């Protein structure tokens, strides 16, 4: 089944290359994008250089202060790029993009100290993601209505 699907895909790709006219994809372009972003993290505590907690209670304190953070948010951005035809069939391209999103969440937990000392203490974890940018060099095959990178 896989061999038959691969052969069919290769045949379709070869027919696309044979009829390709990459010149129609030459030049600069700019675009906008929008979507949804997710941020998720699980925090763990490892206490080092401890001068405050009793050594026998470090594991209990670390486990009690673990927490998970997650948030969904709208994101939006833009991309700009340029394409150069390489012969009749191929297109070389370069694109950069930047997205902004507002993932910003925090959580606090009050932890009961398992031994002598203060009865409780508070641990806070925060997660902030504000932007993402990428750049890429691409090689593709194009015709007058379709460009495959």
C-alpha positions in Angstrom: 0.0 0.0 0.0 2.8 2.4 0.9 4.8 1.7 -2.3 1.7 2.3 -4.4 0.9 5.6 -2.6 4.6 6.7 -2.9 4.6 5.8 -6.7 1.4 7.7 -7.2 2.8 10.7 -5.3 6.1 10.6 -7.3 4.1 10.5 -10.6 2.0 13.5 -9.6 5.1 15.4 -8.6 6.9 14.6 -11.8 3.9 15.7 -13.8 3.8 19.0 -11.8 7.5 19.5 -12.5 7.1 18.8 -16.2 4.3 21.4 -16.6 5.9 23.9 -14.1 6.4 27.6 -15.0 8.2 29.1 -12.0 8.5 32.6 -13.5 5.0 33.5 -12.3 6.2 33.3 -8.7 9.1 35.7 -9.0 9.1 38.8 -6.8 8.4 40.1 -3.4 5.3 39.4 -1.3 3.9 40.4 2.1 1.1 38.8 4.1 -0.8 38.8 7.4 -1.7 35.8 9.5 -3.8 35.1 12.6 -4.5 32.1 14.8 -4.5 30.8 18.3 -1.5 30.1 20.4 -1.1 27.8 23.4 1.5 27.9 26.2 1.9 25.1 28.7 4.5 24.3 31.3 5.0 22.0 34.3 7.2 23.5 36.9 9.3 21.6 39.3 11.4 22.9 42.2 14.9 22.0 42.9 16.3 23.7 46.0 20.1 24.1 46.0 22.4 26.0 48.4 19.8 25.5 51.0 20.2 27.5 54.2 16.5 27.8 55.1 14.7 24.5 54.9 15.6 21.4 57.0 17.5 19.0 54.8 15.1 16.1 55.8 12.2 18.1 54.3 13.6 19.3 51.0 11.8 16.6 48.9 8.4 17.4 50.6 8.9 21.1 50.0 9.9 20.6 46.3 6.9 18.3 45.6 4.4 20.5 47.4 5.5 23.5 45.3 5.1 21.9 41.8 2.5 23.4 39.6 1.3 23.5 36.0 0.5 26.6 33.9 -1.4 26.8 30.6 -3.0 29.5 28.6 -4.6 30.0 25.2 -4.5 33.3 23.4 -5.0 35.0 20.0 -1.9 35.6 17.9 -1.3 37.7 14.8 1.6 38.6 12.7 3.0 39.2 9.3 5.5 37.7 6.8 7.5 39.2 4.0 9.5 37.2 1.4 11.0 37.1 -2.0 11.1 34.4 -4.7 13.6 33.9 -7.5 12.9 31.5 -10.4 15.7 29.0 -10.9 15.2 27.8 -14.5 11.7 26.8 -15.7 10.7 24.5 -12.9 12.2 25.6 -9.6 11.8 28.6 -7.2 14.3 29.7 -4.6 12.7 31.8 -1.8 13.5 33.6 1.4 10.9 34.5 4.0 10.8 36.1 7.5 7.9 36.4 9.8 7.0 37.7 13.2 4.0 36.9 15.4 2.9 38.6 18.5 0.8 36.9 21.2 -0.1 37.6 24.8 0.5 34.4 26.8 1.0 35.8 30.3 -0.2 33.7 33.2 1.0 33.0 36.8 -0.1 30.8 39.6 0.7 30.8 43.3 0.5 28.0 45.8 0.6 28.2 49.6 2.7 25.3 50.8 2.6 24.0 54.4 6.1 23.6 55.7 6.4 20.0 56.9 8.6 20.7 59.9 9.5 23.5 62.3 9.8 27.0 61.1 7.1 29.1 59.5 3.8 27.3 59.1 3.4 28.2 55.4 5.1 29.9 52.5 4.0 30.9 49.0 5.5 29.8 45.7 4.7 31.6 42.5 5.3 30.5 38.9 4.9 32.7 35.9 4.8 32.1 32.2 5.1 34.8 29.6 5.4 34.6 25.8 5.0 37.7 23.8 6.5 37.1 20.3 8.0 34.6 17.9 10.1 35.3 14.8 11.4 32.9 12.1 13.4 33.0 8.9 13.8 30.4 6.2 15.4 29.7 2.9 13.1 27.6 0.6 13.4 25.6 -2.6 10.1 24.8 -4.4 8.5 23.7 -7.6 5.9 25.9 -9.2 3.5 26.3 -12.1 1.1 29.1 -12.9 -1.4 28.3 -10.1 0.5 26.2 -7.5 3.8 26.5 -5.7 5.1 23.6 -3.6 7.9 24.3 -1.1 
